[in-house]
């Protein structure tokens, strides 16, 4: 008795399951790699343009590129699985492999079982990517961008060169800048009205405070004079601040970087819509896979490109309906429950319609009855 149970558990994954899982996994990786490379390359061009303009540092470019890759993998994983199923099963239909499977007694249930042995683990991975990894990556991108904006003005400063601010009313010079972005041996000329101030300091840093961008000087002396007058004011200081520009930078608090546990308990409609967007990744993996299996049999002679065109068309409609429903939820046009379930109910109905079209209503009802009796 125990021996039979061991044999049964050993054959839980059949040879057909292994073949489909292997081909499907390799195809998912290939499709996802191509899509991610294309999307991340476009993002990289934008990030590189900001780096050239001085908006972000060269060191931050690769970090942002890696984080964008995580976001792209999470976003396009459902589409990659959807297209991979169409490509793998479509090839099996064209090569008459499905005919061999059917002659051996394998039908749609066998194919669904083999595909979902891979799809279910991938949906769990997609849920982790969408709910945990992507918000973390987005928050890291926001923090890195904010940190670079704070020192963006320092990147425009070169040691041994005079720099101008406030339309030439403020000119300063630093001898060199160390690895901690601290300036040494600073000379500042500041014109305020009719008076001119000359400042010499040992150290200085740039900081964004509530009133704007300030040059914080330490251990120096300041001379103030009015051209044409004899009186001169001389003073020493341990710390002195000079405002360079009336601008401030704030760390953006965007929803795509908010933790999922905070969004889950929130009752604000924008938060609910963002949570729906994150849940759409693992749900999209499951329901698009359910739809792809009968869809692959509709036109086995259409070729790989025909399957891809069908996949692009369906995913384009799915993506737009998903974004519209989330926008309607945020604007109180539809109830949040409809935004959660509406699009996936449509995918389920479409997949059921294709199954009925291919195998007949009696076959579908028989399978449902068998599942219910089991």
Secondary structure, DSSP 8 states (H G I E B T S, - for coil): -HHHHHHHHHTSS-HHHHHHHHHHHHHHHHHHHHHHHHHHHHHHHHHHHHHHHTSS-HHHHHHHHHHHHHHHHHHHHHHHHHHHHHHHHHHHHHTTHHHHHHHTT--HHHHHHHHHHHHHHHHHHHHHIIIIIHHHHHHHHHHHHHHHHHTHHHHT--TTS-EEEGGGTEEEEEEEE-TTS-EEEEEEEEEETTEEEEEEEEEEEEEEETTEEEEEEEEEEEEEEETT---EEEEEEEEEEEEEES--------GGGS-HHHHHH---HHHHHHHHHHHHHHHHHHHHHHHHHHHTTTTGGGHHHHHHHHHHHHHHHHHHHHHHHHHHHHTTSS-HHHHHHHHHHHHHHHHHHHHHHHH-HHHHHHHHHHHHH-
